[in-house]
């Protein structure tokens, strides 16, 4: 009986020695940074040591977890699966000290929210103003960033929360918990005098034929548009005459009659075009083939949430879902 118990204890010690938290951490940092060199700098370890940590994991699990192409390192399907299971453990451990300090009143109350300007300037602005009024002790940082950049900031731990569009064909990192908030139909915005305005039942091919003024490639609207165009086999027919990072520029050039824009309603509601342009816009709902911009609130899975972050997240969920 004692020999069996001794064998079990020995196995447990061997497992603890071979599969340590640092090995999971190495896989986590490789997924975040994409190279062994960057992961080693983040961990404060030599690159060969990071290699050994990952190889030890692979030996223990009996699968390949990463593959290298030049200097870049990517996770295999098994690596992604293991990371999805392990990420909450890493996030929880990393946030433990901050939560402990926060409960003792020793942590700085700082909230960093990344979201596109169209969300910050229209649907979210009343929520943000109310939070600012009720939580004046929190240092609030609002980061204007298109959706893809916003979730990259969250992944790099440069933001605490991100409110982003989740376009078709784009996989949000599995490290994040995505809470659906609201959806907005895609529209074509053009002048009343533009030929597109006279088409009674526009199709995707009708849009492709027009000079297009589109948002930047990191925006959710552009990612969804590009995905659906590629799916329809029309990518080589698209005529993009302008890409702009802000809606003001897009609508100003639409007002000059240079093309049509593909946007969502919050984008056009977030600002007014200068009145001296005398622009008479029409909005054509094209959600029947371009779909909707599905907005979600992202936060890391497993992370112990600070109270002032949780309050803001709940206020956003309540405020945007009530739209």
FIVO-239691 format. One record per atom (N, C-alpha, C): x, y, z; residue in three letters. Coordinates in steps of 0.1 Angstrom, whole numbers, plus 5000, padded with zeros to 4 digits. Layout:
BEGIN
XYZAla...
END
This chain:
BEGIN
500849885000Unk500050005000Unk500950125000Unk501950125009Unk502850245010Unk503650264997Unk503950154990Unk504750164978Unk503950224967Unk502550194967Unk501750254957Unk501550404959Unk501450434972Unk501350584975Unk502550654972Unk503750594974Unk504950654971Unk505150674956Unk504650574948Unk504750574933Unk503850694928Unk502650704934Unk501750814930Unk502450954933Unk503050964945Unk503651084949Unk504851124940Unk505551014936Unk506651034927Unk506251084913Unk505051024908Unk504551064895Unk504051204896Unk503451244907Unk502951384908Unk504151484908Unk505151444915Unk506351534916Unk506951544902Unk507051424895Unk507651424882Unk506851514872Unk505551504873Unk504651584864Unk504851734867Unk504851764880Unk505051904884Unk506351964879Unk507351874879Unk508751914875Unk508751934860Unk508051844852Unk508151844838Unk507251944831Unk506051964837Unk505052054831Unk504852174841Unk505752264841Unk505652374850Unk504952484844Unk504552584852Unk503852694847Unk504652774837Unk505952774838Unk506752854829Unk506652794815Unk506452664814Unk506252604800Unk505052654793Unk503952664801Unk502652714796Unk502852864792Unk503552934801Unk503853074799Unk504653094786Unk505653014784Unk506453024771Unk505553014759Unk504652914759Unk503652894748Unk502853024746Unk502353074757Unk501453194758Unk502253314751Unk503453334755Unk504253444750Unk504653434735Unk504853304731Unk505153284717Unk503953314708Unk502753274713Unk501553304706Unk501253454705Unk501653534716Unk501453674716Unk502453744707Unk503653704707Unk504753784701Unk505153734687Unk504953604685Unk505153544671Unk506653504668Unk507553534677Unk508953484675Unk509453434689Unk510453344688Unk511153304700Unk511953414707Unk512553494698Unk513353604703Unk512553704711Unk511353744706Unk510453834713Unk509853774726Unk509553644725Unk509053574736Unk510053574747Unk511353544743Unk512353534753Unk512653664760Unk512553774752Unk512753914758Unk511553944768Unk510353904765Unk509253924774Unk509353844787Unk509953724785Unk510053634797Unk511353664805Unk512253734799Unk513553754805Unk514453634806Unk514253554795Unk515053424794Unk515853424781Unk516753334780Unk517553314768Unk516653234758Unk516853264745Unk515953204735Unk516053054736Unk517252994737Unk517252844738Unk516452784750Unk516352864761Unk515552824772Unk514052814769Unk513652914761Unk512252914757Unk511952794748Unk512952764739Unk512852644730Unk512652524739Unk513452514749Unk513352394758Unk512052384765Unk511552494770Unk510252494776Unk509152434767Unk509152484755Unk508052444745Unk508352294742Unk509552254739Unk509852114736Unk509452024747Unk509652064760Unk509251984771Unk507651964771Unk506952074768Unk505552054766Unk505151964755Unk505751974744Unk505451884733Unk505751734736Unk506851714743Unk507251574747Unk506151524756Unk505651604766Unk504751554776Unk503351534770Unk502951624760Unk501651604754Unk501651514742Unk502851494737Unk502951404725Unk502451454712Unk502451594711Unk502051654699Unk502951774696Unk502951814683Unk503651934679Unk502752054683Unk503352154690Unk502552274694Unk502952394686Unk504152404681Unk504552524673Unk505252474660Unk505352564650Unk506152544639Unk506752674635Unk507952674630Unk508752794627Unk508852804612Unk508752934607Unk508952964593Unk509853084593Unk511153064591Unk512053174592Unk512153214607Unk512053344610Unk512053394623Unk510653384630Unk509653364622Unk508253364627Unk507953224633Unk507153224643Unk506753104650Unk505253114651Unk504553004647Unk503153004648Unk502752874656Unk501552874662Unk501052764669Unk500352674659Unk500452544661Unk499752444653Unk498352444659Unk497452364652Unk496052344657Unk496052294671Unk496952194674Unk497052144688Unk497552254698Unk498452334693Unk498952444701Unk497952544704Unk497052584694Unk495952674696Unk494952614706Unk494752484705Unk493752424714Unk494252424728Unk495552394730Unk496152394744Unk496152534749Unk496552634741Unk496552774745Unk495152814750Unk494152774742Unk492752814745Unk492352764759Unk492852644763Unk492652594776Unk493452664787Unk494652694783Unk495652744793Unk495552894795Unk495152974785Unk495153114786Unk494453174798Unk493253124802Unk492653174814Unk493453154827Unk494253044827Unk495153024839Unk496253134839Unk496853164828Unk497853264827Unk497353394830Unk496153434824Unk495553564826Unk495153574841Unk494653474847Unk494253474861Unk495353494870Unk496453424867Unk497653444876Unk498253584874Unk498353634862Unk498953764859Unk498153874866Unk496853864867Unk495953964873Unk495753954888Unk496353844894Unk496053824908Unk496653934917Unk497853974914Unk498454084922Unk497754214922Unk497254254909Unk496554374908Unk495254374915Unk494554264915Unk493254254922Unk493554264937Unk494554194942Unk494854194956Unk495154334961Unk495954404953Unk496354544956Unk495154634956Unk494254604946Unk493054694944Unk492154674956Unk492054554961Unk491154524973Unk491754594986Unk493054624986Unk493654684997Unk493754834995Unk493254884983Unk493255024981Unk494655074977Unk495554984972Unk496855024968Unk497055044953Unk496154994945Unk496354994931Unk495755124925Unk496455174914Unk495955294907Unk494755254899Unk493655334900Unk492455304892Unk492555364879Unk492955284869Unk493155324855Unk492355234846Unk491555294837Unk490755214828Unk491155254814Unk491555164805Unk491955184791Unk490955114782Unk490255194774Unk489255134765Unk489555164751Unk489655064743Unk490055074729Unk488755054720Unk488455144711Unk487255134703Unk487355224691Unk486755194680Unk486755284668Unk486055414672Unk486555514665Unk485955654667Unk484455654665Unk483955574656Unk482555574653Unk481755524665Unk482355434673Unk481655394685Unk481855494697Unk483055544698Unk483355644709Unk482555774707Unk482255814694Unk481655944692Unk480055934691Unk479555804690Unk478155794689Unk477555704699Unk477455574697Unk476755494706Unk477255494721Unk478555504723Unk479155484736Unk479255614744Unk479155734737Unk479555854744Unk478755884756Unk477455854757Unk476655874769Unk477055784780Unk477355664777Unk477855564787Unk479155614793Unk480055664784Unk481355714789Unk481155834798Unk480355924794Unk480056044802Unk479556014815Unk478555914816Unk477955874828Unk479055804837Unk479855724832Unk480855654840Unk481855764845Unk482255854837Unk483155964842Unk482556044853Unk481256064853Unk480556144863Unk480456064876Unk480255934875Unk480055844887Unk481355784892Unk482355794884Unk483655734889Unk484855834886Unk484755954892Unk485756054890Unk487156014894Unk487255914903Unk488555874909Unk489355784899Unk488655734888Unk489255644878Unk489955734867Unk491155704864Unk491855774853Unk491455694840Unk490655764832Unk490055704820Unk490855744808Unk491255644800Unk491955654788Unk491155594776Unk490755674767Unk489955624756Unk490855624743Unk491055504737Unk491955484726Unk491155474713Unk491255574705Unk490655564692Unk491455474682Unk490855354679Unk491555254671Unk490455174663Unk490755144650Unk489855054643Unk489854924649Unk488854844646Unk488554724653Unk489754624654Unk490454604643Unk491654504644Unk492754554653Unk493054684652Unk494054744661Unk493554744676Unk492254764678Unk491754764692Unk491954634698Unk491654524691Unk491854394698Unk493354354699Unk494154404690Unk495554384691Unk496154464704Unk495554574706Unk495954654719Unk495554574731Unk494354514730Unk493954424742Unk494854304743Unk495254244732Unk496054134733Unk497454164738Unk497954284735Unk499254334740Unk499154394754Unk498054384760Unk497754434773Unk498054584774Unk497754654763Unk497754804763Unk496354864764Unk495354774766Unk493954814768Unk493354714778Unk492354754785Unk491654664795Unk490454604788Unk489754684779Unk488554634773Unk488654694758Unk487954624749Unk487854664736Unk486354654731Unk485854754724Unk484554744718Unk484754754703Unk484454644696Unk484854624682Unk483754564674Unk483854584661Unk483054504652Unk483754364650Unk482954264648Unk483454124646Unk482954074632Unk483754104622Unk483254084608Unk483353934604Unk482553904594Unk482553764589Unk483953734583Unk484353604585Unk485553564579Unk486853594587Unk486653664599Unk487753704607Unk487553634621Unk488653564625Unk488553494638Unk489153584649Unk488353614659Unk488753684670Unk489653594679Unk490853644684Unk491653554692Unk490953484703Unk491253354705Unk490453274714Unk490753314729Unk491753404731Unk492053444744Unk490953544750Unk490053584741Unk489153684745Unk487753624747Unk487053684757Unk485653654758Unk484953764751Unk484053734741Unk483353824733Unk481853834737Unk481453944742Unk480053964746Unk479354044735Unk478353984728Unk477654054718Unk476854174724Unk476854284717Unk476254404722Unk475054444713Unk475354484700Unk474454534691Unk474854514677Unk473954524667Unk474354504653Unk473854624645Unk474654664635Unk474254774627Unk474254734612Unk473254764604Unk473254724590Unk474254804582Unk474754744572Unk475654814563Unk474854894553Unk475355014550Unk474655104541Unk475655154530Unk475055184519Unk475855264509Unk475355404510Unk476355494512Unk476055644512Unk476555704499Unk475655784493Unk475955854481Unk475055974479Unk475456054470Unk474656174467Unk473356134460Unk472256214462Unk471056194455Unk471156194440Unk472156264436Unk472356274421Unk473256164415Unk473756084424Unk474655974419Unk473855864412Unk474455814401Unk473755704394Unk473355584403Unk474155554413Unk473855444422Unk472455464429Unk472155594431Unk470855624438Unk469655584431Unk469755564418Unk468655534409Unk468455384407Unk469355304412Unk469155164411Unk468155114422Unk467055054417Unk465955014426Unk466354904436Unk466954804431Unk467354694440Unk468754654438Unk469654734444Unk471154714442Unk471654584447Unk472554534439Unk473254404443Unk474754434445Unk475454324449Unk476854344452Unk477654394440Unk477254334428Unk477954374416Unk477754524412Unk476554574416Unk476354714414Unk477254804422Unk477554764434Unk478554834442Unk479954834436Unk480354714432Unk481654694427Unk481954774415Unk480954804407Unk481054884395Unk481355034398Unk481155074410Unk481255214413Unk482655254419Unk483055374417Unk484255414425Unk483955414440Unk484855354447Unk484555334461Unk485455414470Unk484855464481Unk485555534491Unk485355464504Unk486355394509Unk486155294520Unk486955324532Unk486555264543Unk487355284555Unk488655204554Unk489555224564Unk490855154564Unk490755004565Unk491754934561Unk491754784561Unk491654724575Unk491854794585Unk491754744599Unk490454764605Unk489554834598Unk488154854603Unk487354734600Unk486354714609Unk485454594607Unk484654604594Unk484154724591Unk483354734578Unk484254694566Unk485454734566Unk486354704554Unk486654554554Unk486954494566Unk487254354567Unk486054274562Unk484854314566Unk483754234561Unk483454254546Unk483654374541Unk483454404527Unk484454324519Unk485754324523Unk486754254516Unk486454104516Unk486054054527Unk485753904528Unk484653864519Unk483553944519Unk482353904510Unk482653924495Unk483454024492Unk483854044478Unk484753934473Unk485653884482Unk486553774478Unk485753644477Unk484753624486Unk483953514485Unk483053504473Unk482653624468Unk481953634455Unk482753634443Unk484153624445Unk485053624433Unk485153754426Unk484853864433Unk484853994426Unk486054084430Unk487054034437Unk488054114443Unk488854194432Unk489054134420Unk489854194410Unk489054304402Unk487754314405Unk486854414399Unk486654544407Unk487154534420Unk486854654429Unk487754774425Unk487054884425Unk487755014422Unk487755104434Unk488755084443Unk488855174455Unk489655294451Unk488955414451Unk489755534448Unk490255604460Unk489755564472Unk490255634484Unk489955544496Unk490955534505Unk490855474517Unk491155574528Unk490255584538Unk490355694548Unk490155634562Unk490955684571Unk490855634585Unk489755704593Unk489155804587Unk488055874595Unk486855894586Unk485655904592Unk484455914584Unk484256054578Unk484856154584Unk484856294579Unk485356294565Unk486556244563Unk487156234550Unk486356164540Unk485756044544Unk484955964535Unk483756044530Unk483056104539Unk481856174536Unk482056304528Unk483156364531Unk483556484523Unk483756454509Unk484456344506Unk484656304492Unk483456244485Unk482556184493Unk481256144487Unk480456264484Unk480556364492Unk479856494489Unk480356564477Unk481556534473Unk482156594461Unk481756514449Unk481056404451Unk480556324440Unk481656234434Unk482756204442Unk483856124436Unk483555974437Unk482555934445Unk482355794446Unk481255764457Unk481055634460Unk480155604471Unk480855534482Unk480255534494Unk480855474506Unk480055364511Unk480755264517Unk480055154524Unk480355174539Unk479355204547Unk479455244561Unk478355174569Unk478355204582Unk477255164590Unk476655294596Unk475355284601Unk474655404605Unk475455484617Unk475955414627Unk476655484637Unk477855574632Unk478455534621Unk479555604615Unk478955744610Unk477855734603Unk477355864597Unk476655944607Unk476155884618Unk475555964629Unk476556034638Unk477855984637Unk478856034647Unk479256174644Unk478956224632Unk479456364628Unk478556424617Unk478756544615Unk478056614604Unk479056664594Unk478656644581Unk479456694570Unk479256854570Unk480356924567Unk480357064566Unk479157114558Unk478357214563Unk477157254556Unk477557324543Unk478757384541Unk479057454529Unk479157364517Unk479157234519Unk479157144508Unk477757124502Unk476757154510Unk475357144505Unk475156994500Unk475656904507Unk475456764503Unk474156704507Unk473456644497Unk472256574499Unk472456424498Unk472656364509Unk472956224509Unk471756134510Unk471856014504Unk470855914507Unk471655794512Unk470855714520Unk471455594527Unk470655474522Unk471355384515Unk470755264510Unk471155144518Unk470155084525Unk470454964533Unk470854844524Unk472054794526Unk472454684518Unk472854564526Unk472154554538Unk472354444547Unk471954304542Unk471054304531Unk470654184526Unk471754104519Unk472854174515Unk474054104510Unk475354134516Unk475454254523Unk476654284530Unk476454254545Unk475254224550Unk475054184564Unk475154304574Unk475554264586Unk475554364597Unk476954374603Unk477254484609Unk478454504617Unk478054464631Unk478454344635Unk478154294649Unk479154344659Unk478754424668Unk479654484678Unk479654404690Unk480854374695Unk481054294707Unk482054364717Unk481854334729Unk482854384740Unk483754274743Unk485054294741Unk486154194743Unk486854214757Unk487054104764Unk487954114775Unk488653974777Unk489853974782Unk490653854783Unk489953744792Unk489853624787Unk489353514795Unk490153484807Unk489453454818Unk490153414830Unk490853524838Unk490953644833Unk491553754841Unk490653794852Unk491253804864Unk490553854876Unk490254004873Unk489054044873Unk488654174869Unk488554274880Unk489254384878Unk489154494888Unk487754554888Unk487354604900Unk485954644902Unk485554754892Unk486554854890Unk486154964882Unk486054924867Unk486854824863Unk486754774849Unk485354694848Unk485054614858Unk483754544857Unk482554634856Unk482554744864Unk481454834864Unk481254904850Unk482454944844Unk482355004830Unk481854904820Unk482354774821Unk481854674812Unk480354654813Unk479854644825Unk478454624827Unk477654744822Unk478154864824Unk477454984819Unk477354984804Unk478454944797Unk478454934782Unk477454834778Unk477454714784Unk476554614780Unk475054654782Unk474754724792Unk473454774795Unk473054884785Unk474054984783Unk473755094775Unk473555064760Unk474454984755Unk474454954740Unk473354844737Unk473054754746Unk472054654743Unk470654724744Unk470554834751Unk469254904752Unk468954994739Unk469955004730Unk469755084718Unk468655024709Unk
END
